Amino acid sequence: MAGYTYPIESGPNAGDHLLFTAYSGRVAGYTKWRSRDGQPSQEVVGTVQLFLPENIKNTTKQNFQNTNNGTALSGMANIIEQGNADNPPEMNTALKALKGIIGGAGDVISASLGVGGESATLAAQSALGRGRTTAAANRHTLYQGPEYRSFSYAYNLMPKSEQESNVLTDIIEFFRMNMSPELSGNAGNFFTPPNYFELKYMIDGVESKHLNKIKPCVLTDFDVEFGGNGSFGMFVSSGASSVVNLSMTFQEVQLITRSDVKAGY
């Protein structure tokens, strides 16, 4: 198993750092059919330990959709609630019966039917003889689920020695290797999915109790920029760049629920 630490003098598992662990195997939400599973089949491929970045961000996003004109049931429910003294007794009886049928389930039914648009509104008006009434006011907000969280980190690295420069080269290869697929099949026309990662914020050598935990992740973006600070500086003996900028983005493969938030995610 490969293990890399930068800067090299910090030593493994010491001080405050961000620990990246790459795994092969299967994990729920990515290489397993299940979206949640407490028993991943994993094998550690290697680790990288970098100092904590200047800023650590945890973004949680939920998705909602607003209906535009209500559904047919929304239109009828609107008319029922408003009422009309001009309706004959038999119509009032029918409206009351319809209201009883819809009841509290009306919103659920409407949501399941989706947005009916203008045609649904007109259908409701026509069905109840109320051409001057619109269902547009009876709109709904429909919950569509959470977004997968992403975590981005940026590092401006200036190795102080050729040895540290070599470690940085190995770290770059480590990330790029583990985020890349492999060809499989006799004709090489299938991809074996890339490895996945576990990220931990470590304070004084133990996982932080105040910074958020992170679910298993895939590395979606990894950018390397060589040179900077006004010139392309190099080590004389090796020709390696003396300034390297790294930026990387990880995406969780499992969605966050209330119980996960309670557990520190």
matplotlib code that plots the C-alpha trace (Angstrom):
import matplotlib.pyplot as plt

x = [0.0, 1.3, 1.3, 2.4, 2.7, 3.2, 5.0, 7.3, 8.5, 5.0, 5.1, 2.2, -0.9, 0.6, -0.9, -3.8, -4.3, -6.7, -6.5, -7.4, -7.7, -8.3, -10.2, -10.8, -13.9, -17.6, -19.5, -23.2, -24.3, -21.5, -20.5, -23.3, -27.0, -27.9, -27.9, -27.1, -25.2, -23.1, -20.9, -18.7, -16.2, -13.1, -9.4, -7.1, -5.0, -3.1, -3.3, -2.3, -1.9, -2.0, -2.2, -5.7, -6.7, -7.3, -11.1, -13.3, -16.8, -19.8, -22.8, -26.2, -28.7, -32.3, -34.3, -37.9, -40.1, -42.9, -46.0, -47.1, -50.8, -51.9, -53.4, -57.0, -57.6, -56.1, -58.5, -61.5, -60.3, -59.9, -63.5, -64.8, -63.1, -64.3, -67.9, -70.7, -74.1, -75.4, -75.0, -78.3, -78.7, -77.9, -74.6, -73.7, -74.3, -72.0, -69.3, -69.5, -69.2, -66.2, -64.6, -65.1, -63.5, -60.5, -60.1, -56.6, -55.4, -56.0, -52.5, -50.9, -52.9, -52.2, -48.5, -48.4, -50.1, -47.6, -48.2, -51.3, -50.7, -53.3, -55.3, -55.7, -57.0, -59.4, -60.6, -61.4, -63.2, -65.3, -66.2, -67.7, -69.1, -66.9, -65.2, -64.4, -62.4, -58.8, -56.8, -53.5, -53.6, -53.6, -50.0, -47.7, -44.0, -43.0, -40.0, -37.6, -34.8, -31.3, -28.3, -25.1, -22.6, -19.3, -16.1, -13.4, -9.8, -7.1, -3.4, -0.5, 2.6, 6.2, 8.4, 11.5, 13.7, 14.1, 12.9, 9.7, 9.3, 9.5, 6.8, 4.6, 5.0, 3.9, 0.9, -0.2, 0.1, -1.8, -4.8, -4.9, -4.4, -7.3, -9.7, -9.1, -10.9, -9.4, -10.4, -11.8, -13.3, -11.7, -12.0, -11.3, -14.7, -15.8, -14.6, -13.8, -15.0, -12.3, -11.6, -13.4, -12.1, -12.7, -11.9, -11.3, -10.5, -7.9, -7.1, -4.2, -4.1, -7.7, -10.9, -12.4, -15.6, -16.5, -15.9, -18.4, -17.8, -17.8, -19.5, -17.5, -16.5, -15.4, -12.8, -14.5, -12.0, -8.2, -6.3, -2.5, -0.8, 3.0, 4.9, 3.9, 5.0, 6.1, 8.3, 8.6, 11.0, 12.7, 15.0, 18.4, 19.2, 15.8, 14.1, 10.9, 8.7, 9.3, 5.7, 2.7, -1.0, -3.5, -7.3, -9.6, -13.3, -14.8, -18.5, -20.2, -21.9, -24.5, -27.2, -27.4, -30.4, -31.5, -29.9, -26.7, -26.6, -27.3, -24.3, -22.0, -22.2]
y = [0.0, 3.4, 6.2, 9.8, 12.8, 16.4, 18.3, 15.4, 16.7, 16.6, 12.8, 10.4, 10.8, 13.8, 17.2, 18.7, 17.3, 16.1, 12.4, 10.9, 7.1, 5.3, 2.0, -0.7, -2.9, -2.3, 0.4, 1.2, 4.1, 3.5, 0.0, -1.8, -1.9, -0.7, 3.0, 2.5, -0.4, -0.6, -3.4, -2.2, -4.7, -2.6, -2.9, 0.0, 1.0, 3.9, 7.2, 10.8, 13.2, 17.0, 19.9, 21.3, 23.9, 27.5, 27.1, 24.1, 24.3, 22.0, 22.8, 21.1, 21.5, 20.3, 20.3, 21.5, 22.2, 24.8, 24.0, 26.7, 26.4, 23.7, 20.3, 19.4, 18.3, 21.6, 23.5, 21.6, 21.9, 25.7, 26.0, 23.9, 25.9, 29.2, 28.0, 29.6, 30.6, 30.5, 26.8, 24.8, 22.5, 19.4, 21.0, 22.0, 18.4, 17.1, 19.6, 18.6, 14.9, 15.7, 17.6, 14.6, 12.3, 14.5, 15.5, 15.6, 13.3, 15.9, 17.4, 14.0, 13.0, 16.3, 16.0, 12.5, 13.6, 16.4, 19.8, 19.8, 23.3, 25.5, 22.6, 21.1, 24.4, 24.8, 21.3, 22.0, 25.2, 23.5, 20.5, 22.7, 25.4, 28.1, 29.7, 32.9, 31.0, 30.0, 27.4, 29.3, 30.3, 26.7, 26.0, 23.6, 23.1, 19.5, 18.0, 16.2, 15.1, 16.1, 16.8, 14.9, 16.9, 18.0, 19.0, 21.1, 21.8, 24.0, 23.8, 26.1, 23.9, 24.9, 21.8, 22.8, 20.0, 17.5, 14.8, 16.7, 17.4, 13.6, 13.0, 15.6, 13.9, 10.6, 12.3, 13.6, 10.2, 8.6, 10.8, 10.5, 6.7, 6.2, 8.5, 6.7, 3.6, 0.5, -1.2, -4.7, -7.4, -9.4, -6.4, -3.8, -2.2, -2.0, 0.2, -1.0, 1.9, 4.0, 3.5, 5.5, 7.7, 8.3, 11.8, 12.7, 16.0, 15.1, 17.4, 16.5, 13.1, 12.2, 12.8, 16.1, 16.2, 19.7, 19.5, 17.5, 13.8, 12.8, 9.8, 7.6, 9.8, 9.7, 12.1, 14.0, 16.7, 17.0, 19.9, 20.4, 23.6, 23.8, 27.0, 30.4, 33.4, 35.2, 32.5, 28.8, 27.8, 24.4, 22.3, 22.3, 18.7, 17.2, 19.8, 19.4, 22.4, 24.3, 25.6, 23.3, 24.2, 21.4, 21.7, 18.7, 18.1, 15.0, 14.0, 11.7, 8.6, 8.4, 11.0, 12.7, 12.2, 13.6, 10.6, 11.3, 14.9, 13.7, 11.4, 14.3, 14.2]
z = [0.0, -1.0, 1.6, 0.9, 3.2, 2.2, 3.5, 4.3, 7.6, 9.1, 9.3, 8.9, 11.1, 12.8, 13.5, 11.5, 8.0, 5.4, 4.9, 1.5, 1.3, -2.0, -2.1, -4.6, -4.3, -4.2, -2.3, -2.1, -4.3, -6.8, -7.6, -5.8, -6.7, -3.2, -2.6, 1.1, 2.6, 5.8, 4.5, 1.7, 0.2, 0.3, 0.0, 0.8, -2.3, -0.7, 1.2, 0.8, 3.7, 2.9, 5.3, 5.9, 3.2, 4.2, 3.8, 4.2, 2.8, 3.4, 1.0, 1.4, -1.4, -1.7, -4.9, -5.3, -8.2, -8.3, -10.4, -12.8, -13.2, -10.8, -11.9, -12.8, -9.2, -8.0, -10.1, -8.9, -5.3, -5.7, -7.0, -4.2, -1.5, -3.0, -3.3, -5.4, -4.2, -7.8, -8.0, -7.8, -4.8, -6.8, -8.0, -4.4, -3.4, -6.2, -5.2, -1.5, -2.6, -4.7, -1.9, 0.4, -2.1, -2.6, 1.1, 2.4, -0.3, -3.0, -2.7, -2.8, -5.9, -7.6, -6.9, -8.3, -11.5, -12.0, -13.6, -15.7, -17.1, -18.7, -20.1, -16.7, -15.3, -18.2, -17.8, -14.1, -15.0, -17.7, -15.6, -12.9, -15.1, -13.7, -16.7, -14.7, -12.0, -12.3, -10.5, -10.9, -7.2, -6.1, -6.9, -5.2, -4.3, -5.0, -3.2, -5.6, -3.4, -2.2, -4.3, -3.9, -2.0, -3.6, -1.9, -3.6, -2.4, -3.8, -2.9, -3.8, -3.2, -3.3, -2.5, -0.5, -1.8, -4.6, -2.3, -1.5, -5.2, -6.0, -3.3, -4.9, -8.3, -6.7, -5.1, -8.5, -10.0, -7.0, -7.6, -11.3, -11.2, -8.7, -10.6, -13.9, -15.2, -16.7, -19.9, -19.5, -21.7, -24.5, -26.9, -24.3, -24.9, -21.2, -18.4, -14.9, -12.7, -11.0, -7.3, -4.7, -1.8, 1.9, 3.1, 6.8, 8.5, 11.1, 14.1, 16.3, 14.6, 15.2, 13.1, 13.9, 15.9, 14.6, 10.9, 8.9, 8.0, 4.4, 2.7, 0.2, -2.8, -6.4, -7.7, -10.5, -11.3, -10.8, -12.2, -12.0, -12.9, -13.0, -12.4, -11.0, -9.0, -12.2, -13.7, -14.3, -11.6, -11.6, -9.5, -11.2, -10.6, -11.7, -13.8, -11.7, -11.2, -7.9, -7.9, -8.3, -8.0, -7.4, -7.4, -7.0, -6.6, -4.9, -5.1, -2.6, -3.9, -1.2, -0.4, 3.0, 5.2, 8.6, 10.4, 8.6, 9.7, 13.2, 12.9, 11.8, 8.0]

ax = plt.figure().add_subplot(projection="3d")
ax.plot(x, y, z, "-o")
ax.set_aspect("equal")
plt.show()
